Structure formats: C-alpha cells, structure tokens
Amino acid sequence: MTYDNVFKKWPAQHPERIQLYSLGTPNGQKVSIALEEMALPYEVHRIEIMKDDQFTDEFIAINPNSKIPAIIDPNGPNNEPFAVFESGAILMYLAEKSGKFLPTDPAARSECLQWLFFQMGGIGPMFGQFGHFHTFAKEKVPYAIERYRNEARRLLTVLDKQLSEKSFLIGDAYSIADMATFPWVGTLDWAYKAAESLQLHQDFPNVMTWYERCRQRPAAVRGLAVTQLTTN
C-alpha cells in the first residue's frame, strides 16, 4: 500500500525513518518514549486534534479509528511501507522490530502482554473517563466523578500491589508495559490536576516511586518532550 497523500499532507524530511503521527497525550507519549528507548530512527509529525487533523482522509488512511498515535514504517514486512495504529499494537510492533523491551521467554512475554493489555483495557479508558468528568466536563456530574474516581483508585491499588516488591511491572526489567502505563499515571497530575483528589502520594507510594523511576530515564525525558518540540 502507498501513502502518497499522507506524505503530501505531512511531508517527510527523512522518508527512510519511521514516521510518527502523534500529540503529547499519554497514548502519544508511549510511542515516542518507545522509539527513543529502542533507538529506532524516526520523524515526528504533530497531529492537531483540536483542528480535526485526525478526521482527514489522509490520517484515516493510516488509522481508520481517527485516534493518535499512528506510525508508518517505510521498512515494514516484506520491506514495504506499513502503517500501524492503536498504541499497544504499535508498542508490540516496535518491540518485535527492535528485539527490545518484550521478553522472549514465553512466560515473561505473556506476563508483559498481560500488563500491557491491563493498561489498554483498564488504565487508559478509566483514567481518561475520570479526567474528563473531574477536570474537563462543562457540567459537573457528581455521580460520574465519584464512579470514575473510585475505579481509578482501584486500578492504582492493583498497580501499587504489583509494584510493592518489583522495580518495574514485570520485575527488574523495564518493558513496553511500563512505557504504556507510566504516562497515564503522570497525566493524573499534570493534565487532570487530581493528585490530591486521588491521594496519589499518600495512598500509592509504590506507584509514585516507580513513576519517577520511569519518568527520569533519559529516553523517557526525550520521548515525553517530542510532540511539544516539533513544528510539523
């Protein structure tokens, strides 16, 4: 498949590199962090979701669901350009391409994917709903705020227990499960301003220690800044 119209709308200065279409949301940050950690050459294009970039025909060609992030790998399977959408699927694709941050041992691999899917199915959707009703909704709905606050705290409790005796989600090794999850913990504070409401530092010390451990990795620092720095 060719992506000529995509490249016309978002010209590639380095077409030999992976092309990342993203924004500085938790889902977008996962992928730029992974690209930095895996040392895969890439070029980033800022998708302005407030201007409906994600609903253009060009973006739909790489993500039919009109959500960031998405990538085009110019050297995909069979050395053909290949688009990938859904942040969890992108992380798996990049981990398999680079041979990094996804264990090859079957049991460890399964454990990593379980925690990755825990983020995709639980952390992301529920934290997102909490943030919407707690911070962004024009009308305050106490039932919705309380419902999603309780669910966010329940999920944080699961994380805190998992991290009580581990440096990272699956043990001593940093993985794509950590990359997927820690930006969502950060957004509870910097985007939703909900650290006090959720009692993050008081009730979830293991989560917050792990969050700082992940956030301060040099590749994470670079990845978190990517879509704020680009002008494309």
C-alpha positions in Angstrom: 0.0 0.0 0.0 1.2 3.5 -0.8 0.7 6.5 1.4 1.5 9.3 -1.1 -1.4 11.5 0.2 -0.2 11.2 3.8 3.3 12.3 2.8 1.9 15.2 0.8 0.0 16.4 3.8 2.8 15.8 6.3 6.0 15.9 4.2 8.8 13.6 5.4 12.2 15.2 5.6 13.7 11.7 6.3 11.5 9.2 4.5 13.8 6.4 5.3 12.8 6.7 9.0 9.7 5.6 10.9 7.1 8.3 10.5 5.2 9.1 13.8 1.9 10.9 13.8 1.2 12.0 17.3 0.5 14.5 20.0 1.6 14.9 23.7 -1.2 12.8 25.2 -0.4 9.7 27.3 -1.2 7.5 24.4 1.0 9.5 22.1 3.8 9.7 24.7 4.0 5.9 24.9 5.2 5.6 21.3 7.7 8.4 21.3 9.2 7.0 24.5 9.4 3.6 22.9 11.1 4.9 19.8 13.7 6.7 21.9 14.3 3.7 24.2 14.7 1.4 21.3 16.9 3.8 19.4 14.8 3.5 16.2 15.3 6.4 13.8 12.0 8.3 13.4 10.5 11.5 12.3 7.5 13.1 14.1 4.5 15.0 12.8 2.2 16.8 15.2 -1.4 15.9 14.7 -3.6 18.9 15.8 -6.6 17.1 17.2 -8.3 20.4 18.1 -8.2 21.3 14.4 -9.6 17.8 13.4 -6.4 16.6 11.7 -7.4 13.1 12.8 -10.6 13.1 10.7 -8.9 13.9 7.4 -8.8 11.3 4.7 -5.0 11.3 4.9 -5.0 10.4 8.6 -7.8 7.9 8.2 -5.6 6.1 5.7 -3.2 5.2 8.5 -5.7 5.0 11.3 -9.4 4.2 10.4 -10.3 5.0 14.0 -9.1 8.6 13.8 -7.0 8.5 17.0 -3.4 9.3 17.7 -0.8 7.9 17.6 -0.1 6.1 14.4 3.1 5.2 12.5 4.3 4.3 9.0 7.3 2.1 8.9 8.9 2.5 5.5 10.7 -0.8 6.0 7.8 -2.9 7.2 7.1 -6.6 6.5 8.5 -7.6 3.1 10.4 -4.3 3.0 7.1 -2.5 2.1 5.7 0.6 3.9 3.4 -0.5 6.7 1.1 1.5 8.9 0.2 0.6 12.5 -2.4 2.1 14.7 -3.5 1.5 18.3 -0.8 2.5 20.8 -0.5 -1.0 22.3 -0.2 -2.6 18.9 2.5 -0.1 17.9 4.5 -0.9 21.1 4.4 -4.6 20.3 5.4 -3.9 16.7 8.3 -1.8 17.6 9.5 -4.2 20.4 9.4 -7.1 17.9 11.2 -5.0 15.2 13.9 -3.8 17.6 14.1 -7.0 19.7 13.9 -4.9 22.9 11.7 -4.5 25.9 9.5 -7.5 25.2 10.8 -10.7 26.7 11.4 -13.8 24.5 10.8 -16.3 27.3 7.2 -17.4 26.8 6.1 -16.9 30.5 7.8 -13.5 30.8 6.4 -12.4 27.4 2.9 -13.4 28.5 3.2 -11.5 31.7 4.4 -8.4 29.9 1.5 -8.5 27.5 -1.0 -9.1 30.3 0.2 -5.8 32.0 0.2 -4.1 28.6 -3.4 -5.1 28.0 -4.3 -4.1 31.6 -3.2 -0.6 30.6 -5.1 -0.7 27.3 -8.3 -2.1 28.7 -8.3 -0.5 32.1 -5.9 2.2 33.0 -6.3 4.2 29.8 -10.1 4.2 29.4 -10.9 4.6 33.1 -8.3 7.3 33.8 -9.5 9.0 30.7 -13.1 9.0 31.9 -12.1 10.2 35.3 -10.1 13.1 33.8 -13.0 14.1 31.6 -15.5 14.3 34.4 -13.2 15.5 37.1 -11.5 18.2 35.0 -12.8 18.9 31.6 -16.6 18.4 31.6 -18.5 21.6 31.3 -21.2 20.2 33.6 -20.1 18.7 36.9 -21.8 15.3 37.4 -21.0 14.1 41.0 -22.1 10.5 40.3 -19.7 10.2 37.3 -16.8 11.9 39.1 -17.2 9.6 42.1 -17.7 6.5 39.9 -14.5 7.0 37.9 -12.5 8.3 40.9 -13.3 5.0 42.7 -12.3 3.0 39.6 -9.1 5.0 39.1 -8.2 4.4 42.7 -9.0 0.7 42.4 -6.7 0.4 39.4 -4.0 2.3 41.2 -4.3 -0.2 44.1 -3.7 -3.0 41.6 -0.6 -1.3 40.4 0.7 -0.4 43.8 0.4 -4.1 44.9 2.2 -5.3 41.8 5.0 -2.8 42.4 5.4 -3.4 46.1 8.3 -5.8 45.6 9.2 -5.0 42.0 11.2 -2.2 40.3 9.1 -2.5 37.2 5.8 -4.1 36.3 7.2 -7.5 35.5 10.2 -7.5 37.8 13.6 -6.0 37.4 13.4 -5.4 33.7 11.8 -2.3 32.2 9.4 -3.2 29.4 6.7 -1.9 27.0 4.2 -2.5 29.8 5.9 0.2 31.8 6.2 2.6 28.8 2.4 2.1 28.2 1.4 2.8 31.8 3.5 5.4 33.5 2.5 8.3 31.2 -1.1 7.7 32.3 -0.1 8.0 35.9 1.6 11.3 35.2 -1.4 12.7 33.4 -3.5 12.3 36.6 -1.3 15.2 37.9 -0.1 17.4 35.1 -3.3 17.2 33.0 -6.1 16.4 35.4 -4.7 18.2 38.5 -6.1 15.3 40.5 -3.2 14.2 42.7 -4.9 15.4 45.8 -8.3 14.2 44.9 -6.9 10.7 44.3 -4.4 10.9 47.2 -1.7 9.7 44.8 1.3 10.3 47.0 -0.4 9.3 50.3 -2.0 6.1 49.2 0.1 4.8 46.3 3.7 5.2 47.3 5.0 2.3 45.2 3.3 3.6 42.1 4.7 7.1 42.5 8.3 5.7 43.2 8.0 3.6 40.0 6.6 6.6 38.1 9.6 8.7 39.0 11.9 5.8 38.1 10.4 5.5 34.7 10.0 9.3 34.0 13.6 10.1 34.8 15.1 7.7 32.3 16.9 9.8 29.7 15.0 8.2 26.8 11.7 8.9 28.6 12.7 12.6 29.1 13.3 12.9 25.3 10.2 10.9 24.4 7.9 12.9 26.7 9.0 16.2 25.0 8.8 15.1 21.4 5.4 16.4 20.3 5.9 19.6 22.2 9.1 20.3 20.3 8.1 19.6 16.7 6.5 22.2 14.5 5.2 19.9 11.8 
